[in-house]
Structures are given as structure tokens and as C-alpha cells.
């Protein structure tokens, strides 16, 4: 096979493998189809022909041409397709780009107007001048630029203080996987390892930072897998083979092969696709289930980005780095009918994923998935009926490729109402009182969802809004483990299991121990921008024998954080506290300051040495909670330029300035963590594991805000029968 034919075949093979990887994937449980679900019966008074459900899942909302006439309606609306096209035109005519020999746009995003301006803006007011923030590489130098779409002026900012590099583009990551194929030594090594070059699939892996040898050179490491007999090539690593590549020059700098004696795991039982299973293998455990809404949705999406539901209103947009951003979240007060501010802006700021294997092919695997890869760039179109229920609304993302050309990520975000049989509130009176009281209210919530497939791992991010004023942020982990090849086929062969750095999942396959840390940026504006952080600590108080038959009780002690260091919190099970964001100038009828509290769910803390290079870069995980004064330049917990950064521009560095935060415009940061010790149930694809945290009203309302909501009654609900018999 000549070189040209081989490269063509390899590229085709890789494309097929990647395409298959991101198709709908599940074990032998069958995905529901519209024909499986229920249709409203015409015998029901609530069900009419116009409300009959679609017989097919909705197709992707809109393609590129359908966004050609998009226009912004809100100051926070993302850049539209015409605006991205204009940014490209302006930059390419600028002297910096016109005289360059090479350039690439690593991010093109809306430069949001000053917060004070956005807070004063009302619907119907003219928009502020639209500007874009662009991070670009020009002649191997990083630049941050501001592009004014009205004046066509370009301002170049200084990036000299940053040691890191911009988020990698999809184009250069793809190109990096080609580089080893141009190296004869690499090709010879692959053949010696028993892999046909046409069965090769390679991945670009960020390197982190471990010393001066890596400075002033953009690097990436490439590791490869065999796709023979499976689409799940992640389960067939060519263990110990790592290629160091210069991202700018596209040259191989080093080839390390320390796994020659390790066999490539077999392909058997690794395929996770539904279509790969025979009919008699399919597990039909459940009958189809669906939420029916004969009167339609209870929410609207105005001007493409303004979501209104029940007593909530918020702005929603996809983002190339954060995935999805929720802004200007307001809840209606049941007594006054007025909307009250809760959160100015919330999003996933960074994801830190360190693997716990110090060997040559693994030590560097300490990923920053948002700053290095782009969390939103890795978002795949959501699959109707499976990622989101049939009542969902879909939102597209419009982003810029490396050359500035806009493209559309269809169905990137979905919005839907959820009812899981949960209870919003209830009370039934006991028979002793003689009162026949049974009061129950169902809980229906609104969910905003996006899912990112960052190579092998899939992350599901939900923002869930409740009518009682609570906001829940939930992170789900699924996808495929990054595994290590081994010569072991059974744990009986292992003399020191703790030195595996993981769990033997199948013959010749180790699931390596790793952590996931997801840091959220939460710009809380509780009834206004100037807020304070209040720690409510529960402490045991002792009673003297003559005071009470009780020996002890718990007492709540409240402390307002004066500066940033006062608000650095490590969660402790036996030193419990509540964490409130309050507005000290707004009080309830009985005098309590209005507020919202952060309610942590199950989480994990980093156990790495604080001087370990990955932990220096991921120092934003040193605490679970931080509070900083609002600063529009401090949004990314790992820093603006994360690739190969040294940790000089992180949340930890900002917070150590110890600035005043009492009665200021403050930002709350929370890190949700997972320790993952893999198990056999994670093979060959992981069931979703989730954790969450809540932002809950605390003395924000005068009383229960959903006290007057009605219960369900039989006549409110549709009577549905199977579609085939309707």
C-alpha cells in the first residue's frame, strides 16, 4: 500500500471509529422509539388531534443555513452566525493576521457588556455595542483580542503574564494524531506490536506541566489503540507507547515504548452498541414510559435564549468552553408578584481529572477538560427520547472553527419538564386529632441539560429549577474508562494488587483509579449584587447537671466572612456548617436577612500533595468552597490559558489576595468531586453515576412559596392508551 493510499484508508477508518463512538450507545437495553410510547386517546377530553404526539423523534432543530439570519435580542445572547462571520472578516484584514504566515482562532466568544449595564437593561432597550473576545495563535504566539463589531476596531491585549496556551482546536488535535504516522520508527513499532496500521486509532492527550524542558513549546502526547473487531478501541490500548509531538511544528519529538511485553487486550465483549447484540440477547426489563403534556409545555423560550417557566425566568446559552451558561436567574415572589434576582451567572468553570498512576505512560494524565479541550466543543448532539424526553426543547450552539468559519452544533442543549413521582410538600394528620387532612403536592421541575463526550468520558450536566425556589446542579459521569493494558488475566496472578494502580476489569485490562473535580462558577445576586457570605456553624454545647436532663445540644453560630480567606472552606462531616449568601440590606418581615444557601451533596476532596505539579495547576480543588469579589477577568478556575500552565493564574491564586468580600458583589465557587475506583460493572461502558449540590432559599421568602399551588386531580390528567389501539 503506498503512502497516499494508506493515509486515505487510515483517515477513513479513524473517522468511522469516531463516528461510531459518538452514535447512540447502550448495552443490550433497547433504546425507546416513538412507536414504543403512548399516544393520547381521542376518547379523552384533553386529547385532540393537534396534541397527538409525534410518531418520530424530532430531528436536529436547525442546520447552518437556518442560523444565517439570526440576530441578538439580549445583551448576553451568544455571537450569532453572521457576527462570527464578521469577526473573521475583521480579523483577517487586521495587520496582525494579514502579515502572518500561520494563525488559528482558538476561541471566539461574546465579550459580555459590563455587569452594571446588563443589570439596568430592560427588554425593548437597544442593545449595547456588540464585541467579541478572541483567543488566537498567530505565528506561534498567543494573543487575546477584542473585536468591536460596530467600529470594526481590534484591540490586542497583553498575555505575557500567562505561562499556558489556549484551548486546543479540534483541527490541531486531529492533525496531531496524524503526526506519528509520518514517522518510520513509529510505524515500525506499531507493526512490531502486532497491530495492522489500518486498524490504528490515536488520541491527542494534553501533557500538563512538569518542568522547564516543556516551556516555550506547545506539546501534546499521542497514544494509540487497535480498532480491530470493535468500535470500543479504548478497551484495546497499545500499552506503554507514547509519542511526544510539537503542536506547532507537527514534529515527533520523542517515542517512548515501555510496554512491548504487554499484550493488546482482546476485543471480545467490548462492543456496547445496541445494534451489535442479537435479538435474544436484548434485556427487555421495562415497558416504555413517557410524560404526556396534552396542553403543551409549561415553559416558553423567547428570542431563542430567554426561558420562562412557572415562577422562574433566566437566560440560557451554549458556550464553547463552559458547555452551557445560565444567566439572570430570577424567581417570582408569590406575595408581590415581582421577579427577584437570585443568580447573575452560573456555569461549569473547569474539570480536573487526575489519574493515579505514576508510570511513564500515565503520570501526565491530569486533564483540564474545559480549559484544554473545550467542554462545549466536545458536546455532541443530544439524542431525542434517550438523552432527553419527548417533551424537550432543543437549542443549538454556534461556534467558530480554527479558521473562523462558523459551524452549528445541533441539539447541544435541551430543556424539559420532569416529573418522577416526587413530592413537593405533604402532610396528613394523624387519627388522634380527629381531623381528616391529607394535603400533598406533586413536584415538577424544569431541567436544562447538556452532555459532553470528552474522548472516552461522557459528562451530563443538569441545571434543575424547582417551583420552591431551589436550583440543583447535577453532574453525571458515564462513557468509557481509560484503561491500561496488562499481562495479568486474573487477580490470582497479582502478588501486590495495590501496585496495579486500579482494578483488573477483564483479561489484560486495568481500570486506573482517578478523580473527577467539577468546579462551578456561581455569581450570586441575592436580591441585588451586594451580598455577604455567612457561615452557620453547628457546635455541641454541654449542659450542667442542674440545667436539664439533657447533657448536650447543638447551637448555631453565625460568622460573616470579612475577606476571601475567611471563606475558604474544606467540608468536614464532624464540623458541620451551612453556607449562606445573604443580602444584609434586605430583610424579611421578622428581620432575617434574605439569602440562599449552598447545600453540598456527596463529594470528594483531592488527596494529592499540594506541591505535586498537577495539584498546583488544579489548586482550585484545594477547597470545596471559595468566595471571591466579582471580577470579570476571573471566570476560569484553572486560568484563562490552561494548556501547560504552571498554576500562576488559578482561583487559589486570586483568593490568596484576601480581598474584602463583606457586602460586596461576590462570586461563590463550589467544587463537586468524585473518587473513582473502577469495578467490573464499569466494563465495557459505565452506568451513569451522579452527584449534585443545591442552591436553596433561606429566609428568602416570607413563607413556603408554593403553599397555594393546587394538587393534581383526575380530570387534569390525560387518559392514554397504546398508540396501536388508539
Order of alpha helices (4+ residues) and beta strands (2+ residues): alpha-beta-alpha-alpha-beta-alpha-beta-beta-beta-alpha-alpha-beta-beta-beta-beta-beta-beta-beta-beta-beta-beta-beta-beta-beta-beta-beta-beta-beta-beta-beta-beta-beta-beta-beta-beta-beta-alpha-beta-alpha-beta-beta-beta
